[in-house]
């Protein structure tokens, strides 16, 4: 299963701040039901993903 990155957020946000989670929640509220946050260890950032719509 492929995924498309909607947005990237640095992992060093201030304590108590969750910008990736907040962005994903806004996207879900707008109808993007599968918006998910994952950690990319190589880039030390959080990614907001949605499933890819490619039909191969």
N, CA, C and O atoms as a Tripos MOL2 file, in Angstrom:
@<TRIPOS>MOLECULE
protein
  224   223    56     0     0
PROTEIN
NO_CHARGES

@<TRIPOS>ATOM
      1 N           0.8480   -1.1820    0.0000 N.3       1 UNK1
      2 CA          0.0000    0.0000    0.0000 C.3       1 UNK1
      3 C           0.8870    1.2370    0.0000 C.2       1 UNK1
      4 O           1.8050    1.3450    0.8130 O.2       1 UNK1
      5 N           0.6220    2.1570   -0.8950 N.am      2 UNK2
      6 CA          1.3760    3.3920   -0.9470 C.3       2 UNK2
      7 C           0.6960    4.4760   -0.1400 C.2       2 UNK2
      8 O          -0.4720    4.3640    0.2330 O.2       2 UNK2
      9 N           1.4490    5.5240    0.1210 N.am      3 UNK3
     10 CA          0.9100    6.6530    0.8780 C.3       3 UNK3
     11 C           1.4410    7.9490    0.2910 C.2       3 UNK3
     12 O           2.5330    7.9900   -0.2760 O.2       3 UNK3
     13 N           0.6610    8.9910    0.4340 N.am      4 UNK4
     14 CA          1.0340   10.3270   -0.0240 C.3       4 UNK4
     15 C           1.2460   11.2050    1.1960 C.2       4 UNK4
     16 O           0.4300   11.2090    2.1190 O.2       4 UNK4
     17 N           2.3560   11.9560    1.1970 N.am      5 UNK5
     18 CA          2.6680   12.8590    2.3060 C.3       5 UNK5
     19 C           1.9500   14.1790    2.0700 C.2       5 UNK5
     20 O           2.1420   14.8300    1.0430 O.2       5 UNK5
     21 N           1.1130   14.5690    3.0410 N.am      6 UNK6
     22 CA          0.4170   15.8540    2.9500 C.3       6 UNK6
     23 C           1.2580   16.9870    3.5110 C.2       6 UNK6
     24 O           1.2730   18.0920    2.9690 O.2       6 UNK6
     25 N           1.9640   16.6990    4.6130 N.am      7 UNK7
     26 CA          2.7330   17.7480    5.3040 C.3       7 UNK7
     27 C           3.8060   17.1160    6.1680 C.2       7 UNK7
     28 O           3.6640   15.9760    6.6100 O.2       7 UNK7
     29 N           4.8890   17.8610    6.4110 N.am      8 UNK8
     30 CA          5.9820   17.4380    7.2900 C.3       8 UNK8
     31 C           6.1260   18.4490    8.4200 C.2       8 UNK8
     32 O           5.9760   19.6540    8.2150 O.2       8 UNK8
     33 N           6.4190   17.9410    9.6220 N.am      9 UNK9
     34 CA          6.6070   18.7990   10.7820 C.3       9 UNK9
     35 C           7.8600   18.3740   11.5150 C.2       9 UNK9
     36 O           8.0520   17.1760   11.7230 O.2       9 UNK9
     37 N           8.7260   19.2930   11.9190 N.am     10 UNK10
     38 CA          9.9220   18.9160   12.6730 C.3      10 UNK10
     39 C           9.5400   18.2900   14.0120 C.2      10 UNK10
     40 O           8.5300   18.6530   14.6160 O.2      10 UNK10
     41 N          10.3600   17.3480   14.4620 N.am     11 UNK11
     42 CA         10.0650   16.6420   15.7110 C.3      11 UNK11
     43 C          10.3560   17.4920   16.9400 C.2      11 UNK11
     44 O           9.9390   17.1210   18.0370 O.2      11 UNK11
     45 N          11.0400   18.5910   16.8060 N.am     12 UNK12
     46 CA         11.4410   19.3960   17.9550 C.3      12 UNK12
     47 C          10.4490   20.4540   18.3740 C.2      12 UNK12
     48 O          10.8600   21.5460   18.7650 O.2      12 UNK12
     49 N           9.1760   20.1820   18.3090 N.am     13 UNK13
     50 CA          8.1610   21.1670   18.7240 C.3      13 UNK13
     51 C           8.2230   21.3870   20.2270 C.2      13 UNK13
     52 O           8.6630   20.5060   20.9650 O.2      13 UNK13
     53 N           7.7910   22.5470   20.6840 N.am     14 UNK14
     54 CA          7.7770   22.8110   22.1320 C.3      14 UNK14
     55 C           6.9270   21.7870   22.8750 C.2      14 UNK14
     56 O           5.9800   21.2310   22.3180 O.2      14 UNK14
     57 N           7.2630   21.5480   24.1060 N.am     15 UNK15
     58 CA          6.5330   20.5900   24.9240 C.3      15 UNK15
     59 C           5.0470   20.9640   24.9860 C.2      15 UNK15
     60 O           4.6910   22.1210   25.2090 O.2      15 UNK15
     61 N           4.1980   19.9630   24.7830 N.am     16 UNK16
     62 CA          2.7670   20.1920   24.7980 C.3      16 UNK16
     63 C           2.1990   20.6440   23.4650 C.2      16 UNK16
     64 O           0.9890   20.8300   23.3430 O.2      16 UNK16
     65 N           3.0540   20.8260   22.4570 N.am     17 UNK17
     66 CA          2.6170   21.2350   21.1360 C.3      17 UNK17
     67 C           2.6610   20.0270   20.1960 C.2      17 UNK17
     68 O           3.6770   19.3350   20.1150 O.2      17 UNK17
     69 N           1.5720   19.7810   19.4970 N.am     18 UNK18
     70 CA          1.4760   18.6410   18.5860 C.3      18 UNK18
     71 C           0.9880   19.1130   17.2220 C.2      18 UNK18
     72 O          -0.1300   18.7750   16.8340 O.2      18 UNK18
     73 N           1.7830   19.8840   16.4790 N.am     19 UNK19
     74 CA          1.2860   20.4490   15.2200 C.3      19 UNK19
     75 C           0.9040   19.4030   14.1770 C.2      19 UNK19
     76 O          -0.0490   19.6170   13.4280 O.2      19 UNK19
     77 N           1.6160   18.2820   14.1060 N.am     20 UNK20
     78 CA          1.2660   17.2550   13.1270 C.3      20 UNK20
     79 C          -0.0850   16.6380   13.4650 C.2      20 UNK20
     80 O          -0.9130   16.4350   12.5780 O.2      20 UNK20
     81 N          -0.3120   16.3380   14.7360 N.am     21 UNK21
     82 CA         -1.5950   15.7660   15.1610 C.3      21 UNK21
     83 C          -2.7360   16.7530   14.9380 C.2      21 UNK21
     84 O          -3.8290   16.3610   14.5290 O.2      21 UNK21
     85 N          -2.4830   18.0290   15.2060 N.am     22 UNK22
     86 CA         -3.5090   19.0480   15.0070 C.3      22 UNK22
     87 C          -3.8440   19.2000   13.5230 C.2      22 UNK22
     88 O          -5.0100   19.3530   13.1600 O.2      22 UNK22
     89 N          -2.8140   19.1580   12.6610 N.am     23 UNK23
     90 CA         -3.0300   19.2520   11.2170 C.3      23 UNK23
     91 C          -3.8320   18.0510   10.7260 C.2      23 UNK23
     92 O          -4.7780   18.2080    9.9540 O.2      23 UNK23
     93 N          -3.4540   16.8440   11.1760 N.am     24 UNK24
     94 CA         -4.1710   15.6340   10.7720 C.3      24 UNK24
     95 C          -5.6250   15.6910   11.2300 C.2      24 UNK24
     96 O          -6.5220   15.2890   10.4890 O.2      24 UNK24
     97 N          -5.8670   16.1840   12.4380 N.am     25 UNK25
     98 CA         -7.2350   16.3010   12.9460 C.3      25 UNK25
     99 C          -8.0540   17.2700   12.0940 C.2      25 UNK25
    100 O          -9.2260   17.0130   11.8190 O.2      25 UNK25
    101 N          -7.4430   18.3880   11.6720 N.am     26 UNK26
    102 CA         -8.1430   19.3340   10.7920 C.3      26 UNK26
    103 C          -8.4780   18.6740    9.4610 C.2      26 UNK26
    104 O          -9.5760   18.8480    8.9330 O.2      26 UNK26
    105 N          -7.5260   17.9130    8.9200 N.am     27 UNK27
    106 CA         -7.7690   17.2240    7.6410 C.3      27 UNK27
    107 C          -8.9000   16.2060    7.7740 C.2      27 UNK27
    108 O          -9.7420   16.0880    6.8830 O.2      27 UNK27
    109 N          -8.9190   15.4660    8.8940 N.am     28 UNK28
    110 CA        -10.0030   14.4990    9.1220 C.3      28 UNK28
    111 C         -11.3380   15.2170    9.2370 C.2      28 UNK28
    112 O         -12.3480   14.7260    8.7320 O.2      28 UNK28
    113 N         -11.3590   16.3770    9.8950 N.am     29 UNK29
    114 CA        -12.5920   17.1610   10.0300 C.3      29 UNK29
    115 C         -13.0780   17.6740    8.6700 C.2      29 UNK29
    116 O         -14.2730   17.8950    8.4730 O.2      29 UNK29
    117 N         -12.1410   17.8610    7.7370 N.am     30 UNK30
    118 CA        -12.4830   18.3260    6.3920 C.3      30 UNK30
    119 C         -12.8380   17.1810    5.4550 C.2      30 UNK30
    120 O         -13.1140   17.4110    4.2780 O.2      30 UNK30
    121 N         -12.8340   15.9330    5.9660 N.am     31 UNK31
    122 CA        -13.2540   14.8040    5.1410 C.3      31 UNK31
    123 C         -12.1540   13.8540    4.7250 C.2      31 UNK31
    124 O         -12.4400   12.8540    4.0660 O.2      31 UNK31
    125 N         -10.9210   14.1170    5.0730 N.am     32 UNK32
    126 CA         -9.7950   13.2350    4.7400 C.3      32 UNK32
    127 C          -9.6750   12.2110    5.8690 C.2      32 UNK32
    128 O          -8.7680   12.2910    6.6970 O.2      32 UNK32
    129 N         -10.6070   11.2420    5.8940 N.am     33 UNK33
    130 CA        -10.7820   10.3450    7.0400 C.3      33 UNK33
    131 C          -9.5370    9.5480    7.4120 C.2      33 UNK33
    132 O          -9.3830    9.1760    8.5750 O.2      33 UNK33
    133 N          -8.6590    9.2790    6.4800 N.am     34 UNK34
    134 CA         -7.5270    8.4060    6.7510 C.3      34 UNK34
    135 C          -6.2260    9.1610    7.0330 C.2      34 UNK34
    136 O          -5.1560    8.5530    6.9890 O.2      34 UNK34
    137 N          -6.2800   10.4520    7.3180 N.am     35 UNK35
    138 CA         -5.0590   11.2080    7.6150 C.3      35 UNK35
    139 C          -4.4230   10.6610    8.8920 C.2      35 UNK35
    140 O          -5.0550   10.6120    9.9470 O.2      35 UNK35
    141 N          -3.1560   10.2510    8.7730 N.am     36 UNK36
    142 CA         -2.4460    9.5910    9.8630 C.3      36 UNK36
    143 C          -1.0860   10.2470   10.0630 C.2      36 UNK36
    144 O          -0.4700   10.7170    9.1070 O.2      36 UNK36
    145 N          -0.6250   10.2760   11.3000 N.am     37 UNK37
    146 CA          0.6940   10.8180   11.6140 C.3      37 UNK37
    147 C           1.6590    9.6700   11.8850 C.2      37 UNK37
    148 O           1.3610    8.7570   12.6560 O.2      37 UNK37
    149 N           2.8250    9.7310   11.2350 N.am     38 UNK38
    150 CA          3.8840    8.7560   11.4720 C.3      38 UNK38
    151 C           5.1940    9.5070   11.6940 C.2      38 UNK38
    152 O           5.3420   10.6540   11.2740 O.2      38 UNK38
    153 N           6.1390    8.8500   12.3570 N.am     39 UNK39
    154 CA          7.4600    9.4360   12.6130 C.3      39 UNK39
    155 C           8.4360    8.9260   11.5620 C.2      39 UNK39
    156 O           8.5440    7.7200   11.3410 O.2      39 UNK39
    157 N           9.1450    9.8440   10.9170 N.am     40 UNK40
    158 CA         10.2210    9.4970    9.9960 C.3      40 UNK40
    159 C          11.5320    9.6870   10.7440 C.2      40 UNK40
    160 O          11.9920   10.8130   10.9310 O.2      40 UNK40
    161 N          12.1320    8.5770   11.1700 N.am     41 UNK41
    162 CA         13.3390    8.6630   11.9850 C.3      41 UNK41
    163 C          14.5300    9.2400   11.2190 C.2      41 UNK41
    164 O          15.3540    9.9430   11.8030 O.2      41 UNK41
    165 N          14.6290    8.9510    9.9190 N.am     42 UNK42
    166 CA         15.7590    9.4650    9.1320 C.3      42 UNK42
    167 C          15.7930   10.9830    9.0970 C.2      42 UNK42
    168 O          16.8550   11.5920    9.2190 O.2      42 UNK42
    169 N          14.6270   11.5900    8.9310 N.am     43 UNK43
    170 CA         14.5860   13.0540    8.8330 C.3      43 UNK43
    171 C          14.2190   13.7130   10.1620 C.2      43 UNK43
    172 O          14.1640   14.9400   10.2430 O.2      43 UNK43
    173 N          13.9670   12.9160   11.2030 N.am     44 UNK44
    174 CA         13.5650   13.4180   12.5150 C.3      44 UNK44
    175 C          12.3760   14.3640   12.3940 C.2      44 UNK44
    176 O          12.3890   15.4860   12.9010 O.2      44 UNK44
    177 N          11.3440   13.8680   11.7010 N.am     45 UNK45
    178 CA         10.1490   14.6760   11.5240 C.3      45 UNK45
    179 C           8.9110   13.7970   11.5520 C.2      45 UNK45
    180 O           8.9820   12.5800   11.3760 O.2      45 UNK45
    181 N           7.7750   14.4450   11.7770 N.am     46 UNK46
    182 CA          6.4890   13.7650   11.7200 C.3      46 UNK46
    183 C           5.8710   14.0340   10.3580 C.2      46 UNK46
    184 O           5.9110   15.1580    9.8580 O.2      46 UNK46
    185 N           5.2990   12.9910    9.7600 N.am     47 UNK47
    186 CA          4.6540   13.0970    8.4610 C.3      47 UNK47
    187 C           3.1640   12.8490    8.6230 C.2      47 UNK47
    188 O           2.7480   11.9540    9.3590 O.2      47 UNK47
    189 N           2.3700   13.6450    7.9300 N.am     48 UNK48
    190 CA          0.9280   13.3920    7.8600 C.3      48 UNK48
    191 C           0.6870   12.7180    6.5250 C.2      48 UNK48
    192 O           0.9500   13.2890    5.4670 O.2      48 UNK48
    193 N           0.1740   11.4730    6.5910 N.am     49 UNK49
    194 CA         -0.0090   10.6600    5.3900 C.3      49 UNK49
    195 C          -1.4760   10.3590    5.1430 C.2      49 UNK49
    196 O          -2.2960   10.3370    6.0600 O.2      49 UNK49
    197 N          -1.7810   10.1260    3.8570 N.am     50 UNK50
    198 CA         -3.0650    9.5540    3.4560 C.3      50 UNK50
    199 C          -2.7530    8.4360    2.4690 C.2      50 UNK50
    200 O          -1.7400    8.4950    1.7710 O.2      50 UNK50
    201 N          -3.6080    7.4210    2.4010 N.am     51 UNK51
    202 CA         -3.3580    6.3380    1.4420 C.3      51 UNK51
    203 C          -3.3070    6.8780    0.0200 C.2      51 UNK51
    204 O          -4.0520    7.7860   -0.3490 O.2      51 UNK51
    205 N          -2.4150    6.2980   -0.7630 N.am     52 UNK52
    206 CA         -2.2930    6.6880   -2.1700 C.3      52 UNK52
    207 C          -3.4980    6.1750   -2.9420 C.2      52 UNK52
    208 O          -4.0130    5.0970   -2.6450 O.2      52 UNK52
    209 N          -3.9410    6.9230   -3.9090 N.am     53 UNK53
    210 CA         -5.0980    6.5340   -4.7120 C.3      53 UNK53
    211 C          -4.6850    5.8870   -6.0150 C.2      53 UNK53
    212 O          -5.5210    5.7220   -6.9040 O.2      53 UNK53
    213 N          -3.4120    5.5120   -6.1620 N.am     54 UNK54
    214 CA         -2.9370    4.8820   -7.3940 C.3      54 UNK54
    215 C          -3.5480    3.5020   -7.5450 C.2      54 UNK54
    216 O          -3.5020    2.6950   -6.6160 O.2      54 UNK54
    217 N          -4.1160    3.2270   -8.6960 N.am     55 UNK55
    218 CA         -4.7060    1.9180   -8.9910 C.3      55 UNK55
    219 C          -3.8050    1.2200   -9.9910 C.2      55 UNK55
    220 O          -3.9250    1.4470  -11.1950 O.2      55 UNK55
    221 N          -2.9030    0.3720   -9.5100 N.am     56 UNK56
    222 CA         -1.9680   -0.3470  -10.4120 C.3      56 UNK56
    223 C          -2.4350   -1.7390  -10.6950 C.2      56 UNK56
    224 O          -1.7750   -2.4750  -11.4280 O.2      56 UNK56
@<TRIPOS>BOND
     1     1     2 1
     2     2     3 1
     3     3     4 2
     4     3     5 am
     5     5     6 1
     6     6     7 1
     7     7     8 2
     8     7     9 am
     9     9    10 1
    10    10    11 1
    11    11    12 2
    12    11    13 am
    13    13    14 1
    14    14    15 1
    15    15    16 2
    16    15    17 am
    17    17    18 1
    18    18    19 1
    19    19    20 2
    20    19    21 am
    21    21    22 1
    22    22    23 1
    23    23    24 2
    24    23    25 am
    25    25    26 1
    26    26    27 1
    27    27    28 2
    28    27    29 am
    29    29    30 1
    30    30    31 1
    31    31    32 2
    32    31    33 am
    33    33    34 1
    34    34    35 1
    35    35    36 2
    36    35    37 am
    37    37    38 1
    38    38    39 1
    39    39    40 2
    40    39    41 am
    41    41    42 1
    42    42    43 1
    43    43    44 2
    44    43    45 am
    45    45    46 1
    46    46    47 1
    47    47    48 2
    48    47    49 am
    49    49    50 1
    50    50    51 1
    51    51    52 2
    52    51    53 am
    53    53    54 1
    54    54    55 1
    55    55    56 2
    56    55    57 am
    57    57    58 1
    58    58    59 1
    59    59    60 2
    60    59    61 am
    61    61    62 1
    62    62    63 1
    63    63    64 2
    64    63    65 am
    65    65    66 1
    66    66    67 1
    67    67    68 2
    68    67    69 am
    69    69    70 1
    70    70    71 1
    71    71    72 2
    72    71    73 am
    73    73    74 1
    74    74    75 1
    75    75    76 2
    76    75    77 am
    77    77    78 1
    78    78    79 1
    79    79    80 2
    80    79    81 am
    81    81    82 1
    82    82    83 1
    83    83    84 2
    84    83    85 am
    85    85    86 1
    86    86    87 1
    87    87    88 2
    88    87    89 am
    89    89    90 1
    90    90    91 1
    91    91    92 2
    92    91    93 am
    93    93    94 1
    94    94    95 1
    95    95    96 2
    96    95    97 am
    97    97    98 1
    98    98    99 1
    99    99   100 2
   100    99   101 am
   101   101   102 1
   102   102   103 1
   103   103   104 2
   104   103   105 am
   105   105   106 1
   106   106   107 1
   107   107   108 2
   108   107   109 am
   109   109   110 1
   110   110   111 1
   111   111   112 2
   112   111   113 am
   113   113   114 1
   114   114   115 1
   115   115   116 2
   116   115   117 am
   117   117   118 1
   118   118   119 1
   119   119   120 2
   120   119   121 am
   121   121   122 1
   122   122   123 1
   123   123   124 2
   124   123   125 am
   125   125   126 1
   126   126   127 1
   127   127   128 2
   128   127   129 am
   129   129   130 1
   130   130   131 1
   131   131   132 2
   132   131   133 am
   133   133   134 1
   134   134   135 1
   135   135   136 2
   136   135   137 am
   137   137   138 1
   138   138   139 1
   139   139   140 2
   140   139   141 am
   141   141   142 1
   142   142   143 1
   143   143   144 2
   144   143   145 am
   145   145   146 1
   146   146   147 1
   147   147   148 2
   148   147   149 am
   149   149   150 1
   150   150   151 1
   151   151   152 2
   152   151   153 am
   153   153   154 1
   154   154   155 1
   155   155   156 2
   156   155   157 am
   157   157   158 1
   158   158   159 1
   159   159   160 2
   160   159   161 am
   161   161   162 1
   162   162   163 1
   163   163   164 2
   164   163   165 am
   165   165   166 1
   166   166   167 1
   167   167   168 2
   168   167   169 am
   169   169   170 1
   170   170   171 1
   171   171   172 2
   172   171   173 am
   173   173   174 1
   174   174   175 1
   175   175   176 2
   176   175   177 am
   177   177   178 1
   178   178   179 1
   179   179   180 2
   180   179   181 am
   181   181   182 1
   182   182   183 1
   183   183   184 2
   184   183   185 am
   185   185   186 1
   186   186   187 1
   187   187   188 2
   188   187   189 am
   189   189   190 1
   190   190   191 1
   191   191   192 2
   192   191   193 am
   193   193   194 1
   194   194   195 1
   195   195   196 2
   196   195   197 am
   197   197   198 1
   198   198   199 1
   199   199   200 2
   200   199   201 am
   201   201   202 1
   202   202   203 1
   203   203   204 2
   204   203   205 am
   205   205   206 1
   206   206   207 1
   207   207   208 2
   208   207   209 am
   209   209   210 1
   210   210   211 1
   211   211   212 2
   212   211   213 am
   213   213   214 1
   214   214   215 1
   215   215   216 2
   216   215   217 am
   217   217   218 1
   218   218   219 1
   219   219   220 2
   220   219   221 am
   221   221   222 1
   222   222   223 1
   223   223   224 2
@<TRIPOS>SUBSTRUCTURE
     1 UNK1         2 RESIDUE 1 A UNK
     2 UNK2         6 RESIDUE 1 A UNK
     3 UNK3        10 RESIDUE 1 A UNK
     4 UNK4        14 RESIDUE 1 A UNK
     5 UNK5        18 RESIDUE 1 A UNK
     6 UNK6        22 RESIDUE 1 A UNK
     7 UNK7        26 RESIDUE 1 A UNK
     8 UNK8        30 RESIDUE 1 A UNK
     9 UNK9        34 RESIDUE 1 A UNK
    10 UNK10       38 RESIDUE 1 A UNK
    11 UNK11       42 RESIDUE 1 A UNK
    12 UNK12       46 RESIDUE 1 A UNK
    13 UNK13       50 RESIDUE 1 A UNK
    14 UNK14       54 RESIDUE 1 A UNK
    15 UNK15       58 RESIDUE 1 A UNK
    16 UNK16       62 RESIDUE 1 A UNK
    17 UNK17       66 RESIDUE 1 A UNK
    18 UNK18       70 RESIDUE 1 A UNK
    19 UNK19       74 RESIDUE 1 A UNK
    20 UNK20       78 RESIDUE 1 A UNK
    21 UNK21       82 RESIDUE 1 A UNK
    22 UNK22       86 RESIDUE 1 A UNK
    23 UNK23       90 RESIDUE 1 A UNK
    24 UNK24       94 RESIDUE 1 A UNK
    25 UNK25       98 RESIDUE 1 A UNK
    26 UNK26      102 RESIDUE 1 A UNK
    27 UNK27      106 RESIDUE 1 A UNK
    28 UNK28      110 RESIDUE 1 A UNK
    29 UNK29      114 RESIDUE 1 A UNK
    30 UNK30      118 RESIDUE 1 A UNK
    31 UNK31      122 RESIDUE 1 A UNK
    32 UNK32      126 RESIDUE 1 A UNK
    33 UNK33      130 RESIDUE 1 A UNK
    34 UNK34      134 RESIDUE 1 A UNK
    35 UNK35      138 RESIDUE 1 A UNK
    36 UNK36      142 RESIDUE 1 A UNK
    37 UNK37      146 RESIDUE 1 A UNK
    38 UNK38      150 RESIDUE 1 A UNK
    39 UNK39      154 RESIDUE 1 A UNK
    40 UNK40      158 RESIDUE 1 A UNK
    41 UNK41      162 RESIDUE 1 A UNK
    42 UNK42      166 RESIDUE 1 A UNK
    43 UNK43      170 RESIDUE 1 A UNK
    44 UNK44      174 RESIDUE 1 A UNK
    45 UNK45      178 RESIDUE 1 A UNK
    46 UNK46      182 RESIDUE 1 A UNK
    47 UNK47      186 RESIDUE 1 A UNK
    48 UNK48      190 RESIDUE 1 A UNK
    49 UNK49      194 RESIDUE 1 A UNK
    50 UNK50      198 RESIDUE 1 A UNK
    51 UNK51      202 RESIDUE 1 A UNK
    52 UNK52      206 RESIDUE 1 A UNK
    53 UNK53      210 RESIDUE 1 A UNK
    54 UNK54      214 RESIDUE 1 A UNK
    55 UNK55      218 RESIDUE 1 A UNK
    56 UNK56      222 RESIDUE 1 A UNK
